[in-house]
């Protein structure tokens, strides 16, 4: 591996840094975007049951807030359960925007890596081509310098694609997962408003 890095030259280092960053984001998002941490199944029914038994007390609110992302949204609605439908809905939307922003954290960075990695590979290709042409003299070229320039060009192009393709796949995957969670949480929040104001059982 070290021999490949040496053969690819200095343009490979930004790609290595980008690949480490992309891997860190992918593992972090896999851990964070789990169903149990974002929108546990049955949380709304449990919340409504607790409200009917104990009311909107501090213990119910604290348990909801510490439960999950959906719990924080529902807690915002429960705090305003005695207010008008519009006020309760606005509080849920405001909390939902904050939770949505949190769920999308680092995805922009991952998308940027997926976009920039091929360009960094192209930069390495250009640097390699410059070395190739720079090694040529009127009397002929140096075969060792020519081989080095070609390796710089090809290794960087390949590594740029190796970083970009998985980054784009996981970016799209996490983007779709976040959108699905947001849609699910929006439905749960609307259901809470309707139940709280007697529009639904």
VENQUIBEL-V120109 format. One record per pair of residues at least 24 apart in sequence whose C-alpha atoms are under 7 Angstrom apart, sorted by the first residue. I is the first residue (numbers start at 0). J is the second residue. Records with the same first field share a line. If there is no record, write none. Layout:
# VENQUIBEL-V120109
I: J  J
This chain:
# VENQUIBEL-V120109
6: 147  150  151
7: 150  151  154  155
8: 151
10: 123
11: 155
14: 116  119  159
17: 112
18: 162
21: 109  112  166
24: 105  109
36: 67  68
37: 67  68  69
38: 67  68  69
43: 187
68: 98
69: 184
73: 188
80: 195
84: 192  196
88: 192
91: 188
99: 181
102: 177
103: 177
106: 170
109: 166  170
110: 166  167  170
112: 163  166
113: 163  164  166  167
114: 163
116: 159  160  162  163
117: 159  160  163
119: 159
120: 155  156  158  159
121: 156
123: 151  152  155  156
124: 151  152  153  155  156
125: 152
126: 152
127: 151  152
128: 152
